[in-house]
């Protein structure tokens, strides 16, 4: 691969069309930050192997240090898409192998860097597919600090490490939420449930504001379960939502789902306005939000 000679301190790039985002942003105090539209990186978390780090080549900005695969965002590109694209370009990370969990944003006003913390859902081996990578390695979380880290990554690592153990999940009492929306659900419950699940899938894809879940950082992507009962059990599966079909009472299934998720390390929030169910959920270790809370989040 032919490499263009960079300006002093600028990352080298292959020959080809240059994206307008590949440029420096100069701070009022003179520091330079790479990425006209900001930058983003991926903290890929593998439950067995640790986190994926990139050993940067010596000629790159803060060269010969370890950091996350990442780089400048393209114009109009979301931070999540930018992080996944850069991870694919620099480390061969398959897009389908990562499930985003949280976005952590360092924002200076004139420039921002977004770290996408994502879980590895399909194991893969990283590949050096970019000249900026000298080495790629899965590093156990507890020894990351032993590596010579890029200054920006070193400054954020303690905060990012604290997020790795936070795994939110939301369980939706579909019958209760449906009943709070006067859209004719009583005439065709399966159709009404399908409409709600479609909106839930959009919300799951876009993420939930951290403040809505009483969590730190900016945006979270919880695990979503939707419990359906009675006639609504005939609904189709929906991408991004675990549709749980209650064999008996929906309330019993919801409480069982709370216990299952909590046992796997999730912090569970149940969406229902049923007071009796809310008490049972809290006794099982879950938190409760009313139907209005969810309706306010839905697209």
ZAMARGU-4260 file (C-alpha; in steps of 0.2 Angstrom, whole numbers, plus 5000, padded with zeros to 4 digits):
<rodrens>
0) 5000/5000/5000 | 5007/5017/4995 | 5007/5030/5009 | 5007/5049/5007 | 5020/5058/5017
5) 5010/5067/5031 | 5012/5084/5038 | 5021/5084/5054 | 5011/5075/5067 | 4997/5070/5055
10) 4992/5052/5053 | 4997/5044/5037 | 4984/5039/5025 | 4983/5028/5009 | 4982/5037/4992
15) 4964/5040/4987 | 4950/5052/4990 | 4952/5062/5006 | 4937/5064/5017 | 4934/5082/5023
20) 4934/5075/5041 | 4952/5071/5039 | 4959/5087/5046 | 4965/5095/5061 | 4955/5106/5073
25) 4965/5119/5082 | 4960/5124/5099 | 4960/5142/5105 | 4975/5138/5115 | 4984/5130/5101
30) 4982/5111/5104 | 4977/5101/5088 | 4964/5087/5088 | 4962/5076/5073 | 4945/5075/5065
35) 4936/5091/5058 | 4919/5083/5063 | 4926/5075/5079 | 4933/5058/5081 | 4927/5041/5088
40) 4935/5024/5094 | 4929/5007/5099 | 4932/4999/5115 | 4928/4981/5111 | 4924/4970/5126
45) 4926/4951/5125 | 4921/4942/5141 | 4935/4930/5140 | 4949/4939/5132 | 4948/4957/5138
50) 4948/4973/5127 | 4955/4975/5110 | 4970/4988/5110 | 4980/4994/5095 | 4999/4997/5096
55) 5001/5013/5086 | 5016/5014/5074 | 5030/5026/5079 | 5027/5039/5066 | 5009/5042/5071
60) 5002/5055/5083 | 5009/5050/5100 | 5016/5035/5091 | 5022/5019/5099 | 5008/5019/5112
65) 4993/5008/5115 | 4975/5015/5112 | 4959/5010/5104 | 4955/5008/5085 | 4947/5024/5080
70) 4949/5040/5070 | 4941/5055/5062 | 4922/5054/5059 | 4916/5058/5041 | 4904/5072/5038
75) 4886/5067/5043 | 4892/5051/5051 | 4886/5046/5068 | 4899/5043/5082 | 4893/5025/5083
80) 4895/5022/5064 | 4912/5031/5064 | 4919/5020/5078 | 4913/5004/5070 | 4920/5010/5052
85) 4937/5015/5059 | 4938/4998/5069 | 4935/4989/5053 | 4947/4999/5043 | 4961/4998/5057
90) 4958/4981/5065 | 4947/4971/5054 | 4933/4971/5066 | 4917/4964/5058 | 4902/4976/5061
95) 4891/4961/5065 | 4903/4956/5079 | 4900/4971/5090 | 4884/4976/5100 | 4886/4994/5106
100) 4882/4996/5125 | 4886/5014/5129 | 4893/5030/5121 | 4905/5040/5132 | 4908/5058/5125
105) 4923/5069/5128 | 4917/5086/5122 | 4927/5102/5121 | 4914/5112/5112 | 4925/5114/5097
110) 4930/5095/5096 | 4923/5079/5103 | 4929/5061/5105 | 4916/5047/5107 | 4921/5030/5114
115) 4909/5017/5109 | 4910/5003/5122 | 4903/4987/5113 | 4901/4969/5118 | 4909/4956/5106
120) 4894/4945/5101 | 4903/4935/5088 | 4921/4931/5092 | 4934/4936/5079 | 4953/4939/5077
125) 4959/4956/5074 | 4968/4959/5058 | 4981/4973/5054 | 4973/4981/5039 | 4979/4999/5041
130) 4997/5006/5041 | 4994/5015/5058 | 4993/4998/5067 | 5010/4990/5073 | 5001/4977/5083
135) 4983/4972/5089 | 4980/4962/5105 | 4967/4957/5117 | 4972/4964/5134 | 4965/4958/5150
140) 4956/4973/5158 | 4966/4972/5174 | 4983/4974/5165 | 4978/4988/5153 | 4987/5001/5164
145) 5003/4991/5163 | 5004/4996/5144 | 5012/5013/5138 | 4995/5021/5134 | 4991/5035/5122
150) 4988/5051/5134 | 4970/5053/5129 | 4966/5035/5132 | 4976/5035/5148 | 4966/5050/5154
155) 4949/5041/5151 | 4953/5023/5155 | 4948/5024/5173 | 4931/5030/5168 | 4929/5018/5154
160) 4934/5003/5165 | 4920/5008/5177 | 4907/5006/5163 | 4912/4988/5158 | 4903/4980/5172
165) 4887/4990/5170 | 4874/4981/5159 | 4856/4988/5159 | 4841/4979/5153 | 4823/4984/5151
170) 4808/4973/5152 | 4792/4980/5145 | 4775/4974/5151 | 4767/4975/5133 | 4749/4973/5139
175) 4750/4987/5151 | 4759/4999/5139 | 4747/4995/5125 | 4733/4999/5137 | 4739/5016/5140
180) 4738/5021/5121 | 4721/5024/5114 | 4725/5017/5097 | 4711/5003/5096 | 4722/4990/5104
185) 4706/4982/5111 | 4700/4978/5093 | 4716/4969/5087 | 4729/4966/5101 | 4742/4957/5090
190) 4742/4972/5078 | 4744/4984/5092 | 4757/4974/5100 | 4766/4973/5083 | 4766/4992/5082
195) 4773/4994/5099 | 4787/4982/5096 | 4792/4991/5080 | 4793/5007/5089 | 4803/4998/5103
200) 4815/4991/5089 | 4818/5009/5083 | 4822/5015/5101 | 4834/5000/5104 | 4843/5004/5088
205) 4845/5023/5093 | 4849/5021/5111 | 4842/5029/5127 | 4848/5044/5135 | 4859/5040/5151
210) 4849/5052/5161 | 4833/5042/5158 | 4841/5027/5165 | 4849/5036/5180 | 4866/5030/5173
215) 4882/5040/5169 | 4889/5045/5152 | 4878/5050/5137 | 4869/5036/5128 | 4865/5018/5133
220) 4859/5003/5123 | 4851/4991/5135 | 4845/4973/5132 | 4827/4974/5128 | 4814/4961/5133
225) 4795/4963/5128 | 4783/4951/5137 | 4767/4947/5128 | 4752/4937/5134 | 4735/4931/5127
230) 4731/4935/5109 | 4747/4946/5108 | 4758/4930/5109 | 4756/4928/5090 | 4766/4943/5086
235) 4782/4940/5075 | 4800/4942/5081 | 4808/4959/5080 | 4826/4963/5077 | 4834/4970/5093
240) 4820/4965/5105 | 4819/4948/5114 | 4800/4944/5113 | 4795/4933/5128 | 4779/4924/5126
245) 4770/4921/5143 | 4763/4904/5144 | 4752/4909/5159 | 4751/4925/5168 | 4761/4939/5161
250) 4765/4946/5178 | 4773/4930/5183 | 4783/4929/5167 | 4789/4947/5170 | 4795/4943/5187
255) 4804/4928/5181 | 4812/4938/5168 | 4819/4950/5181 | 4826/4937/5191 | 4834/4929/5176
260) 4842/4945/5170 | 4848/4950/5187 | 4856/4933/5189 | 4866/4937/5173 | 4873/4953/5180
265) 4860/4965/5172 | 4853/4980/5181 | 4834/4978/5177 | 4821/4991/5174 | 4803/4985/5171
270) 4791/4996/5162 | 4773/4995/5169 | 4760/5006/5178 | 4753/4991/5187 | 4756/4994/5205
275) 4754/4976/5211 | 4767/4971/5198 | 4779/4985/5202 | 4779/4979/5220 | 4784/4961/5215
280) 4797/4968/5203 | 4805/4978/5217 | 4805/4963/5228 | 4814/4953/5215 | 4828/4967/5213
285) 4822/4977/5198 | 4818/4995/5196 | 4801/5002/5189 | 4796/5015/5177 | 4779/5019/5172
290) 4771/5017/5154 | 4773/5036/5151 | 4792/5035/5154 | 4793/5023/5139 | 4781/5033/5128
295) 4791/5048/5131 | 4806/5039/5124 | 4799/5031/5109 | 4801/5038/5092
</rodrens>
